[in-house]
Amino acid sequence: MAYRFNIKWNCDENLRRIAHEQLVKAYDDSTDETLSLGERIHKARTRCKKMISRMRDADALGECYDKLMDYFREEVDLPKMSPLGRKLTLRRNALAEESMDIL
């Protein structure tokens, strides 16, 4: 099932809600006695991996930005681009902190 964003909420609120839903579902999967132990573990791990992928994606965006700025440093107005770099770094740090709060 695809994730759905509520247009009335900002991105962080939507992502936090989705992470919470995945944690609740992981817990439910891990305690579902109609499933074998192996199935419960597999389902719970799959849901946790989905949350971890958000962090990996944020890291990848930051690395991509850094490499692009380095490669095109002669052609890009770095001061104009620096707010984007700061935003990506802040987002990556917020996700890291959020993941620690969730766990």
N, C-alpha and C positions, 0 to 999 in steps of 0.2 A: 504494500500500500504506500502511496506517495505521501510525503509530508505536505501539509496545507498551512499556508500562512494566513493569518487573520489580518486584513488590510487596516484594521483599526489599531493594531499594535505595531510597535517598531520592530526592527530585525532582532535585536537582543531579546525582547520579550517573547517573540515567536520561537527563537532558538532555545531559550530557557524552558519554555513550555514543552517543546519537542523532546528535549533532554530528559525532563521530568517524566514525560509519558513513557519514554524508552526505559527508564529506570524502574518505573512501576511495572511495566510489562516484563522486564527481565526478572523482577522479583516474583511476579505471578507465574512466569514460566518455570522458575526454579522450584516453586512449591506445588506445581500441578502434578498430583499423584496419579493422574491418568496417563502420564508420560513416563517412559523409562528414565532412569537416572541419566543415561547418556543423552537422551533427547532433551531433558531439562537443562543439562549443562550446555549443550550445543545452542539451544535457543537463547539462553541467558548470555552466553559469550557473544553471539551474533549481535544482540542488541547493544552490548557494551562496545563492540567494535564500531558500530555506527556512530556512537558518540565520540569515540577516539578519532574517527576520520575527520570530524570537524576541526580538531586541533591540528591534524596533519595538513588539512587544506589551508588553514590560516598560515602555517609555517611555509608552505609552498608558495603562497601569494607573496609573502614577505621576501622570500629568497628570489623569486622571479623579479620583483620590483628592484631589488638590489642589483641583480645581474643586468637588467635592462638599463638602469641608471649608469652603471659602470661602463657598459658597452657603448652607450650613446651619450656619454658625458660631454662630448664636444658639440653635440647637436641639440641637446636638451637644456632648457632653462632650469637648472637644478633648484634655485630658490622657489620657483613656481611649483615644482613637483614635490618639494619637501613636505608640504602638508599631507599629501597622499601617503608618503612614506611613514610619517608620524602616525597617521590614522591606522595604517596596517600594523605597525608595531604595537600601538595601544590595543588594537583589536586582538592581536595574538596574545598579548599579556593578559588581557581581560579573560580570554578563553581559558588560558592556563590557570588563572586564579579561580575562575568559575568551576573548572573541572575539579579543583581541589576542594571547593566548597561542597560540590555534589557528592564527592566520595567521602 
